[in-house]
């Protein structure tokens, strides 16, 4: 039987695309997907595949460890003491119930970037014989560029250094939990989806007992913010931010709609005409 899977990795590292692979193969993600899952958008066309109950529980874990924010990549950085405190928390009955609920729907998938820090909290509640981790990595500079594309951060050297530092801390926390609990896992690099699709599909199939081919991976280079198209979109956004709003409006009217759709089909849909 296919293994349950926890997709662990930084935001903008391909975790949503990866989770979609398993969701497309019948993995349980949420009881009411229309209410518990965030819909797809121009940045994640296939959806996000993060169950809201899991997100809420992870935010509760952060709070119990003394971290006041609901995520670890947009606000104040989590401290080492807070990250270590997560691993010493006593699991709550509510969180055990969440695990039990998912175990009623094997195979299931969890995907949430917060798992980088909470993996060690959850693992003692999970069955190591039926559950494994897919640890997804991506070039930190590409993740930073994607943060810029979403306007999560600025292009200042200070912001860039902070983002790169946080990425490393997230990865270190995950690797520490994998080692401490001897968690069965597989490491996939985002670039593997583009450069080695056949090998990647085979690697996932063998580890998770699936039957995948390269077409099942769902990778599309046009959504890669580090591709030529992604670079052009970042430049376009940056120029647009510098122009007065009335000038941007005039430019948009001068350029035919079909061109805007070619540039970004998800942002300039028929409903925006």
C-alpha positions, 0 to 999 in steps of 0.5 A: 500500500502507498505510504503516507507522506509529509512534504516538507520544505520552504515556501516557494520551493515546489511543495505545492506542485509536489503535493499535487502529485500525490493528491492526483493519485488519490491521497487524502488531503482534507475532508472538505477540500472546498473549505479546508484547502486554499484554491489555486492562483497564478503562483500555484495554478494546481492549488496549495494542498495545505489542510487548514486544520494542520496549519492551525495546529502548527500555529498552536505549536508555535504559540506554545513554544513562545513564537507569536506569529503563525508562520516563520518566513514573513514576520519576526524570525523564530529564535533557536530557543523557541525552535528547540522548545517545540521539540520538548512540548507535550503533544495535545489531545487535539493534535492526536485527534488530527493524526487519528482522523488522517489515519482513517483515510490512508494514504494521506498527505500533509503539506505545510512549510511550518513542518520544517520546525514542527516535524519533530513534534509530530513524528512521535505521533505518527507510524514510522512503518506507514509514513515517510517524509519527502524533503524538498530543496531548492536553490535559496536564491531562486526561493528569494526571487520568488519571494520578490515576485510575490512582494513578500520581501524587498530587493535590499541586501538586508532583506536578501541576507535575512531570507537566505539565512531563514531558508538555511535555518528551516533546512537545518531544523528539518535535517536535525529532526530527520536525524534525531528520529531516524525518519524514513525520507527522500530528498528531491531537488526542485531542479530535478523536476526539470532536469531529470523528470524520468529519474525523479518519477522513478525515484518517487515511485519506488520510495512511495510505492507508486506508478508515476511517469514524468508527465505525472510530475506536473512541472511547467517551466513557465511557472518557474520564477527563475526561468527567462519568463519569470525573470521578465515578469519580475522586471516588469513588476519592478518597473510597474511599481516605480511608475505612477498608477495613472501611467500604469493604467494608460500602458495597460490600455495601450497593450492588447489584452491578448498580449497580457494573457500571453505574459501572464494568463492567470492574472489577465483572465477573461474576467478582467477584460 
